[in-house]
Amino acid sequence: MPIVDVNGTTLYYEISGSGLPIVFIHDYSTSHHLFEPQAEYFSKRAKVIVYDLRGNGLSGKMNVEIGRIVDTQVEDLKALLDKLDVEKIVIVACSTGAILAQKFAYLFPERVITMILVDSYFQGDYSASGSKLKEALQFCAWISHYLPAEMFIKPLRITYHRWLLAYHILRKELMHKRTTEWIKQRMALKYSDGYGFALRLQIPVLIVSGNHNERVLEQVKKTAAKYPKAHLAIIENAMYPSHLCQPQLFNRLLLDYLKDQQCFQQELPG
């Protein structure tokens, strides 16, 4: 089992294929399995790297202070790439995973060719405290995740009855979620500077969203408009995670984007 010691913890990772390095980063409630269809598809065309963030999946515990979680996960990614002798990468990040992806790109711009953000948008309440009532309700919602996972399977099945692949992967993630670590990561978002640093990124960014949830789509559109070099792509008949609801459409979209950016023509050391 590919486990590497980095930065005071262990990270589970998988590498497949060769060529252009593409790193897929899951959100704060799942693991590397979130990108299974993409790992299979792109391993025939590039070097695919998937891994579990610390506190998730098969990686080590979240053994840092809450206020240091995002920065530490950024450091973890750099250490992992150094261990693997991978110098420059394409980053594909989903939802909350985009926060550490963007901070990595901001701190180490020389190591990022381009970035693809899936179902991710600015959420101001992460960086500013809301009302006491709102915070109390949020805390209660978090605590509910300690209830048996089986209680959430039926609602999940109803929500994703159109997208069975997404349902099966999310169900598997639900059954193995590390709730305490998940709550810590959600709390860490309050200490992060949100996406402010991302607005200064000078690399190309592709922002992808499904069209099924109008509220989320509107937020994604507003987010895309703030980036210096961003392109927005909307996938029909999809919701979060849009790359699992419509994997074939997403894979083709991502491949075409990487070709347009001439990523496969770049000489990449490592």
HELIX and SHEET records of a PDB file:
HELIX    1   1 HIS A   32  PHE A   35  5                                   4    
HELIX    2   2 GLU A   36  PHE A   42  1                                   7    
HELIX    3   3 ILE A   66  ARG A   68  5                                   3    
HELIX    4   4 ILE A   69  LYS A   83  1                                  15    
HELIX    5   5 GLY A   97  LEU A  107  1                                  11    
HELIX    6   6 PRO A  109  ARG A  111  5                                   3    
HELIX    7   7 GLY A  124  TYR A  126  5                                   3    
HELIX    8   8 LYS A  132  ILE A  143  1                                  12    
HELIX    9   9 SER A  144  TYR A  146  5                                   3    
HELIX   10  10 ALA A  149  PHE A  152  5                                   4    
HELIX   11  11 ILE A  153  THR A  159  1                                   7    
HELIX   12  12 LEU A  164  MET A  175  1                                  12    
HELIX   13  13 THR A  179  ALA A  188  1                                  10    
HELIX   14  14 GLY A  196  ARG A  200  5                                   5    
HELIX   15  15 GLU A  214  ALA A  224  1                                  11    
HELIX   16  16 SER A  242  CYS A  245  1                                   4    
HELIX   17  17 PRO A  247  ASP A  260  1                                  14    
HELIX   18  18 CYS A  263  GLN A  265  5                                   3    
SHEET    1   A 8 ILE A   3  VAL A   6  0                                        
SHEET    2   A 8 THR A   9  SER A  16 -1                                        
SHEET    3   A 8 LYS A  47  TYR A  51 -1                                        
SHEET    4   A 8 PRO A  21  ILE A  25  1                                        
SHEET    5   A 8 ILE A  89  CYS A  94  1                                        
SHEET    6   A 8 VAL A 112  VAL A 118  1                                        
SHEET    7   A 8 VAL A 205  GLY A 210  1                                        
SHEET    8   A 8 ALA A 230  ILE A 235  1                                        
END                                                                             
